[in-house]
Amino acid sequence: MGFKVTYTNSPATQHGDQDAYEFLDRGILKITESTGKTSYLVMDFWNSLIADPGHEPGGTGGPAPDVLDTVPE
């Protein structure tokens, strides 16, 4: 579960499960990568963010619950 960001004049970027995003005041998008790198994108620069189910703002993704249920103990 990750998320994809599309931009006004740049190619889209795909982010992984361990990356996080937040929507801040005035349309600023904050992206924190698993490497610790943080980016702040102003509203005019990014167009959309599409997240996989379960990858909520401020958190990271992970295996879907049905995948966790099948892990042997």
C-alpha positions as CSV (number, residue, x, y, z in Angstrom):
1,M,0.0,0.0,0.0
2,G,1.5,3.2,-1.1
3,F,0.4,6.4,-2.8
4,K,1.0,8.2,-6.1
5,V,1.3,12.0,-6.5
6,T,0.7,13.7,-9.8
7,Y,2.2,17.1,-10.6
8,T,1.4,20.1,-12.8
9,N,4.6,20.1,-14.9
10,S,6.6,17.0,-13.7
11,P,6.2,13.2,-14.0
12,A,4.1,11.5,-11.3
13,T,5.9,9.9,-8.3
14,Q,5.1,6.6,-6.7
15,H,5.7,6.2,-2.9
16,G,5.9,3.0,-1.0
17,D,4.2,1.6,2.1
18,Q,6.6,3.1,4.6
19,D,6.3,6.6,3.2
20,A,3.8,9.0,4.7
21,Y,1.8,12.1,3.5
22,E,-0.1,14.8,5.2
23,F,-2.3,17.7,4.0
24,L,-1.3,20.9,5.7
25,D,-2.8,24.4,5.7
26,R,-3.1,26.3,2.4
27,G,-3.0,23.1,0.3
28,I,0.6,22.2,1.2
29,L,1.4,18.5,0.8
30,K,4.0,17.1,3.1
31,I,5.7,13.8,2.1
32,T,8.0,12.0,4.5
33,E,9.9,9.2,2.9
34,S,11.1,6.1,4.8
35,T,14.7,7.4,4.4
36,G,13.8,10.4,6.5
37,K,13.7,12.9,3.6
38,T,10.8,15.3,4.0
39,S,9.3,17.4,1.1
40,Y,6.8,20.2,1.2
41,L,4.9,20.8,-2.0
42,V,2.8,24.0,-2.6
43,M,-0.7,23.6,-3.9
44,D,0.2,24.9,-7.4
45,F,2.9,22.3,-7.9
46,W,0.9,19.1,-7.2
47,N,-2.4,18.0,-8.7
48,S,-3.6,14.9,-6.9
49,L,-2.7,12.2,-4.5
50,I,-4.1,8.7,-4.8
51,A,-3.5,6.4,-1.9
52,D,-4.0,2.6,-1.7
53,P,-6.8,1.5,0.7
54,G,-5.6,1.7,4.3
55,H,-2.8,4.2,3.6
56,E,-4.3,7.2,5.5
57,P,-2.8,10.7,5.9
58,G,-0.1,10.9,8.6
59,G,0.5,7.2,8.6
60,T,2.2,4.5,6.7
61,G,0.7,1.6,4.8
62,G,1.3,-2.1,5.4
63,P,-0.2,-5.4,4.5
64,A,-3.9,-5.5,4.1
65,P,-5.7,-7.2,7.1
66,D,-6.6,-10.3,5.0
67,V,-2.8,-10.8,4.3
68,L,-2.0,-10.5,8.0
69,D,-4.7,-13.1,8.8
70,T,-2.9,-15.7,6.6
71,V,0.6,-15.4,8.2
72,P,1.4,-18.7,10.0
73,E,2.4,-18.4,13.7
